[in-house]
């Protein structure tokens, strides 16, 4: 179970870091674009816009890769947590959304809910 949690945590953190890097790059490219348009250096501004478009596509592909890797860890975690609940005699049921939930309370056995 430690391996699955480590896998999940690593790639979930990687998704967040990738988005942070994208925002920083986007801010720098936007500032540079605005500066060069103000200086009437339209070719440089156009080049920066092109770099921004290519970077956006690259970051989109990285986001999808990380999303897939996070999803790969979710199923083993759910199954391992269900086995752990069975071993510990914790009655569980599956919700309509596919999440395992304890029948003793309203907390979700698996806190995994990936966002897109």
N, C-alpha and C positions, 0 to 999 in steps of 0.2 A: 504494500500500500504506500510505503514511503516513496518508492520510485514513481508511482502514478501521481502522487501529490507534488513531488519535485518537478516532474514533467509539466504538470498543469501550471504550477507557480512560475516556472521559468518562462514559459511561452505566454502566459497572461501578462507577466511583467514586461516581456519583450514587446507585446502589442502596445502597452502604454508608453514605453520608451520610444517606439517607432513614431507614434502619433506626436509626442513631444518634439522629436527631432523635425518632423514635418512642419509643425507650427513655427518653429524657430527659422527653418529654411524659408518658409513662405513669407514670414515677416521681413527677412533680409532681402529676399527677391522683390517684394512689394516696395520696400524703401528704395532699393536701387532703381527699380523701374520708374518710380515717381521722380527720383532725382534726375535721371537721364531724360525723361520727357520734359522736365522743367528746363534742362540745359539744351533742349532741342536736338539731342543726340538720339534720333529715332531708331537708328540701326542697332545701337547698343541696347536700347529699351526693348526692341523686338527680340534681340538675342536673349535677354533676360526673361522675357515672356515665354520664349521657346524652352529655355532651361526649366522654367516653372512648370510648363506642361509636361515635359518629360519626367521631371521629379514627381509630379502628382501621379502619373501612371506607375512609376516605380514604387512609390509608397503604397499605392492601391494594391499592387501585386504582393508586396511584403505583408500588408494587412491581411489579405486573403490567405497567404501561407500561414501566418501566425494563427489565424482563426481556425484553420484546418488542424493545426497541431494542438491547439487547446481542445478542440472537439474530440480528438483522438484520446485524450486523457479522461474525458468525462465518463464514457461508458465503463471502463474498468473501475473507476472510482465508485460509480453507482453500484456495480456488482459486488465489489469488495465491501462496501458499506452495508449492503443488504446481507451478505454472508456474516459480517460482524454483528449486525443486529440479530440475526438468527442465532448465532452462537451465544449472545448475551440475553437471549429470550426477550427481545424487545419486539412486540408485535408491530408490524409495518404493513402498509398497503401502498399501492401505486395510485397516484392521483391522475386526473384526466390529462394533465400535462406531461405525464410520464415520470414525475418525480416520486421518489420513495418518501413516505411520510409515516411518522409514528402514529399509531392509533391512540396513544396515551395523551397526546398533546397536539398542538397545532404547529410545532416547529418542523421544518423540513430536515429530513435525515441527511440529504445531500444539498449543500448550499449552492450547487452549481447552476447557474443560470446565465449562459453566455449571451452577451449582447453582440449585435452585428457590427 
